Amino acid sequence: MGPFPWHRVPRVDAAEVALRQRFARRGVPVDGEAALRALSGLIGCEVSVGSDALHVCDEGTLRAALLEPLAGIVLAPSDGAPARLAVLELDPFLASWIGERMLGGDGLAADGVSPLPDVHRGALAFAAARVAAEADCPWRIGGVLTSEEAFVAALGDRGSAVWSVELHVADAPGLGRAPRSARLWLPVSLLDTLPPAPRGAALADLPLAVAIDVGEAELEAEVLASLRPGDAIIPDRHWGADQRVRVRPLGGARSAWWCRAADGALTLEEIERTDEGPVGRGSKMDDATRTDTSEDLAAIGDAPVTLSLELARFEIGLGELASLRPGEVVVSGVPLGREVRLRAGSKVVATGELVDVEGEIGVRLIALGE
């Protein structure tokens, strides 16, 4: 065991982190699948997207990130605001090849070394306009750029998010089998005007375990250790009156779904969000050295332990939980009876039943442990 090799950890400054977060939470307003279908139909070859990556171009470094010859399709907002332009940069050989195909050629005369001729620029802009229309893109095509100066004039040089993708064009004569690149340049002036990105569909069905509880009790560690079957606990906080329960993801502390329970069904009444952060768990490296003697316990006997009065647990899809709104009904699939599990974190301390203690909700212990 040695010191953690911090020098091997990639260094990322705060400005880059902030820019990546801004881009990740914004969506490019284009139907990607429709765009690929439209482009495939125009050039007569199937186009698909391979790997993609998000990069950051820092302020003052745009020129260093460009290499002529260039081919960039200007995407202008419908309101015509010049400060919010985006540019879709294409591999120069791919841009020339698409121009050749649009002009009726087979693509064998494509040239990725020389600047794109005006006629090819026009053909490329026409193809981009057709694809944008098919993909319901809210931006209009503002021409094709072929120089560093034009790129800097369109994007500015105050920093940009750059989304790079690999394009695969199947059975393309003269283009070869190697993937071709495309980069979408989004300057910082444009990022915050984009709509929020949709939630990841791939995570919507992710099963999430949630707990239904009716209250919490705080006991000193010494009192907790002295509990025996038959003892009664009155919780410090409870909300079980009128069948009200709280639903929370296991281990979560920032969100709670307050519901009314009836016959295993939960009617959502309120969604609560807090700023409470997650709590980590510490431990000794070697459990073999633990003694857990009564003297050890006495030394921290007044340490508070929070117990959750849990009725049941069930699983729900992450997307379903995130989309719940007050008034909706969730079927838990588990019976909600009088049995309660007292949990400290993930550990079951005791099992009991709900009782009425002079008008207050209480828990009478039936068994200790699982």
C-alpha positions in Angstrom: 0.0 0.0 0.0 1.4 3.4 -1.0 0.3 7.0 -1.6 -2.4 7.5 -4.3 -0.7 8.5 -7.6 -2.3 11.9 -7.9 0.1 12.9 -10.7 -1.6 10.3 -13.0 -5.0 11.9 -12.6 -6.0 14.0 -15.6 -6.1 17.7 -14.8 -9.3 19.6 -15.7 -9.8 23.2 -14.8 -13.0 24.5 -13.3 -13.9 26.5 -16.5 -13.7 23.4 -18.6 -15.9 21.5 -16.2 -18.5 24.3 -16.2 -18.6 24.4 -20.0 -19.0 20.6 -20.3 -21.9 20.7 -17.8 -23.6 23.5 -19.8 -23.3 21.5 -23.0 -24.3 18.2 -21.5 -27.5 19.8 -20.1 -28.5 21.3 -23.5 -29.8 19.5 -26.5 -29.0 20.1 -30.2 -32.4 20.7 -31.7 -32.2 18.2 -34.5 -33.7 14.8 -35.1 -30.5 12.9 -35.6 -32.1 9.8 -37.1 -34.1 11.8 -39.6 -31.0 13.7 -40.6 -29.0 10.5 -41.3 -31.9 9.1 -43.3 -32.2 12.4 -45.3 -28.4 12.5 -46.0 -28.4 8.8 -47.0 -31.1 9.4 -49.5 -29.4 12.5 -51.0 -26.1 10.8 -51.6 -27.3 7.3 -52.3 -25.3 5.7 -49.6 -26.2 4.7 -46.1 -24.7 7.0 -43.4 -24.3 6.0 -39.7 -22.7 7.6 -36.7 -19.9 5.9 -34.8 -18.2 7.1 -31.7 -18.6 10.6 -30.4 -16.9 12.8 -27.9 -17.2 16.2 -26.3 -14.2 18.5 -26.3 -13.7 22.1 -25.1 -11.9 24.8 -27.1 -10.7 27.4 -24.6 -10.8 31.1 -25.3 -8.2 32.3 -27.7 -7.3 28.8 -29.0 -9.7 28.5 -32.0 -7.1 29.1 -34.7 -4.8 26.4 -33.3 -7.7 23.9 -33.4 -8.3 24.5 -37.1 -6.4 23.1 -40.1 -7.1 24.2 -43.7 -8.6 23.3 -46.1 -11.8 23.7 -44.1 -15.4 23.1 -44.8 -17.9 24.4 -42.3 -21.6 24.7 -42.7 -23.0 27.7 -40.9 -26.1 27.1 -38.8 -27.9 30.4 -38.1 -30.8 30.9 -35.6 -34.1 31.6 -37.2 -34.2 35.1 -35.6 -31.0 36.0 -37.4 -29.0 36.9 -34.3 -25.4 37.0 -35.6 -23.9 36.4 -32.1 -25.5 32.9 -31.9 -24.0 31.0 -34.9 -23.0 27.4 -34.8 -20.8 25.7 -37.4 -20.8 22.0 -38.5 -17.3 21.3 -39.7 -16.9 18.3 -42.1 -13.8 16.4 -43.0 -12.7 18.3 -46.2 -12.6 15.1 -48.3 -16.1 14.2 -47.2 -17.3 17.7 -48.0 -15.8 17.5 -51.5 -17.2 14.0 -52.0 -20.8 15.1 -51.0 -20.5 18.1 -53.3 -19.5 15.8 -56.2 -22.4 13.5 -55.5 -24.9 16.4 -55.3 -23.6 17.7 -58.7 -24.3 14.3 -60.3 -20.8 12.8 -60.1 -19.8 9.4 -58.7 -17.5 11.0 -56.1 -14.2 9.6 -57.6 -13.1 13.2 -58.4 -13.3 14.3 -54.7 -10.4 16.4 -53.5 -9.6 16.9 -49.8 -6.4 18.9 -50.3 -7.6 21.9 -52.3 -10.0 24.6 -51.1 -13.6 23.7 -51.8 -14.7 25.4 -55.1 -17.6 27.7 -55.1 -19.9 25.3 -57.0 -19.2 22.6 -54.4 -19.8 25.0 -51.6 -23.2 25.8 -53.1 -24.0 22.1 -53.6 -23.0 21.3 -50.0 -25.2 24.2 -48.7 -28.1 22.8 -50.7 -27.6 19.3 -49.3 -27.4 20.8 -45.7 -30.6 22.7 -46.2 -32.4 19.6 -47.4 -31.2 17.6 -44.4 -32.1 20.4 -42.0 -35.6 20.5 -43.4 -36.1 16.7 -43.0 -34.7 16.8 -39.5 -36.9 19.7 -38.3 -33.8 21.8 -37.5 -34.9 25.2 -36.3 -31.6 26.7 -37.7 -31.3 27.9 -41.3 -28.2 27.3 -43.4 -26.0 30.4 -43.6 -23.4 29.3 -46.1 -20.2 27.3 -46.2 -16.9 28.5 -44.6 -13.5 27.5 -46.0 -11.0 29.6 -44.0 -9.7 30.2 -40.5 -10.7 33.8 -40.7 -14.3 32.9 -41.6 -14.5 30.4 -38.8 -13.2 32.9 -36.2 -15.6 35.6 -37.6 -18.6 33.3 -37.3 -17.8 31.6 -33.9 -15.8 34.3 -32.1 -12.9 33.1 -30.0 -14.3 33.2 -26.5 -14.5 29.5 -26.1 -16.6 26.7 -27.6 -18.0 23.3 -26.9 -17.0 20.9 -29.7 -19.0 17.7 -30.3 -17.0 15.3 -32.5 -18.6 12.3 -34.3 -17.4 9.6 -36.7 -19.5 9.2 -39.8 -19.5 5.9 -41.6 -20.6 6.0 -45.3 -21.3 2.5 -46.6 -20.4 1.5 -50.2 -19.2 5.0 -51.1 -17.1 4.9 -54.3 -13.9 7.0 -53.9 -14.5 7.6 -50.2 -12.9 4.5 -48.8 -13.9 2.5 -45.7 -12.3 4.7 -43.0 -14.7 6.8 -41.0 -14.9 10.5 -41.7 -15.1 13.1 -39.0 -17.6 15.9 -38.3 -17.4 18.5 -35.5 -20.2 20.7 -34.3 -18.9 24.0 -32.9 -21.1 25.6 -30.3 -19.8 28.9 -29.0 -20.5 29.9 -25.4 -22.8 32.7 -26.6 -25.1 30.0 -28.1 -25.1 27.3 -25.4 -27.5 28.8 -23.0 -30.1 29.5 -25.8 -30.4 25.8 -26.6 -33.3 23.8 -25.2 -32.7 21.4 -22.2 -31.4 18.0 -23.3 -33.9 15.1 -23.1 -33.4 12.6 -20.3 -31.3 9.6 -21.3 -33.8 7.0 -22.5 -31.2 4.3 -21.8 -31.5 5.0 -18.0 -35.3 5.3 -17.9 -35.8 1.5 -17.2 -33.0 1.4 -14.7 -34.5 -0.3 -11.6 -34.3 1.8 -8.5 -35.0 0.4 -5.0 -37.1 2.7 -2.8 -38.3 2.5 0.8 -41.6 3.4 2.3 -41.4 4.7 5.8 -43.6 6.3 8.4 -41.2 8.0 10.7 -37.7 8.3 12.3 -36.4 7.8 15.8 -33.1 8.9 17.2 -31.7 6.8 20.0 -28.4 6.9 21.8 -26.1 4.1 20.9 -26.2 2.8 24.5 -30.0 2.8 24.5 -30.1 1.1 21.1 -27.9 -1.7 22.4 -30.1 -2.3 25.4 -33.3 -2.8 23.4 -35.2 -6.1 24.0 -38.4 -7.7 22.4 -41.4 -6.1 24.0 -39.9 -2.7 24.4 -41.8 0.2 22.8 -40.3 3.1 20.9 -42.0 6.4 20.2 -40.5 8.0 17.1 -39.1 11.6 17.2 -40.8 12.3 13.9 -43.7 10.5 12.4 -46.1 11.0 9.5 -48.1 7.8 9.6 -51.4 9.5 10.6 -54.1 9.1 8.0 -52.0 6.5 6.1 -49.4 9.1 5.0 -46.0 7.6 4.1 -42.7 8.8 2.6 -41.1 7.2 -0.4 -37.3 7.7 -0.8 -34.6 6.0 -2.9 -32.4 3.8 -0.8 -29.4 5.9 0.3 -31.0 9.1 -1.0 -31.5 12.1 1.2 -32.3 15.0 -1.2 -35.7 13.8 -2.6 -38.8 12.5 -1.0 -42.2 11.6 -2.5 -45.0 12.0 0.1 -47.9 9.7 -0.6 -51.2 8.4 0.8 -51.2 4.7 1.1 -54.3 2.4 0.5 -54.4 -1.3 -0.5 -50.8 -1.3 -1.6 -51.3 1.7 -3.9 -49.6 5.0 -3.3 -51.2 8.3 -4.3 -48.6 11.0 -4.7 -49.4 14.2 -2.9 -46.2 16.2 -2.7 -42.6 16.0 -4.0 -39.9 17.4 -1.7 -36.4 18.4 -2.7 -33.7 19.4 -0.2 -30.1 20.4 -0.3 -29.0 17.7 2.0 -26.0 15.9 0.6 -25.2 12.2 0.7 -23.5 10.7 3.7 -20.4 8.6 3.3 -19.6 5.6 5.4 -16.2 5.2 7.2 -14.7 2.0 8.5 -11.5 0.5 9.8 -9.3 -1.1 7.3 -9.0 -4.4 9.2 -12.2 -5.8 10.7 -10.2 -8.5 12.4 -9.0 -6.0 14.9 -12.5 -5.1 16.1 -13.4 -5.8 19.6 -16.8 -4.1 20.0 -16.6 -4.5 23.8 -19.1 -2.9 26.2 -16.3 -0.5 27.2 -16.0 0.6 23.6 -19.8 1.2 23.4 -19.8 3.1 26.7 -17.2 5.5 25.4 -19.6 6.6 22.6 -22.8 5.7 24.4 -24.5 9.1 23.7 -23.8 9.0 19.9 -27.2 9.4 18.2 -28.3 6.7 15.8 -31.2 7.5 13.4 -33.6 4.7 12.9 -36.0 4.6 10.0 -39.5 3.1 10.6 -39.8 1.2 7.3 -43.0 -0.4 6.1 -41.7 -2.0 2.9 -39.4 -1.8 -0.1 -40.1 -2.1 -3.8 -38.5 -1.4 -7.2 -39.6 1.3 -9.7 -38.0 2.4 -13.0 -35.8 5.5 -12.7 -37.7 7.2 -15.5 -41.1 6.5 -14.0 -40.0 7.8 -10.6 -38.6 11.0 -12.1 -41.7 11.7 -14.1 -44.2 11.3 -11.3 -46.4 14.2 -10.6 -48.8 14.9 -7.7 -52.1 13.1 -8.1 -50.6 10.1 -9.8 -51.0 6.6 -8.4 -48.1 4.1 -8.0 -48.8 0.4 -7.3 -46.0 -0.8 -5.0 -46.8 -4.5 -5.4 -46.2 -5.1 -1.7 -48.7 -5.3 1.2 -48.4 -2.4 3.7 -49.4 -3.9 7.0 -48.6 -3.1 10.6 -45.1 -4.7 10.6 -42.3 -2.2 10.7 -38.6 -2.7 10.3 -36.3 -0.4 12.2 -33.3 0.3 10.0 -30.1 2.1 10.7 -28.8 2.8 7.2 -29.1 -0.6 5.4 -29.0 -2.7 8.6 -32.2 -4.0 10.2 -31.9 -3.4 13.9 -35.3 -4.8 14.9 -38.8 -5.8 13.6 -41.9 -4.5 15.3 -45.5 -3.5 15.0 -47.2 -0.2 15.0 -49.1 0.5 18.2 -51.1 3.4 19.7 -49.3 4.8 22.8 -51.8 7.2 24.4 -52.7 8.7 21.0 -49.2 8.7 19.6 -47.7 6.3 17.1 -45.3 3.8 18.6 -43.4 0.6 17.6 -43.5 -2.4 19.8 -40.5 -4.6 19.2 -41.1 -8.2 18.2 -37.6 -9.4 17.3 -34.1 -8.0 17.1 -32.0 -8.1 14.0 -33.1 -9.4 10.6 
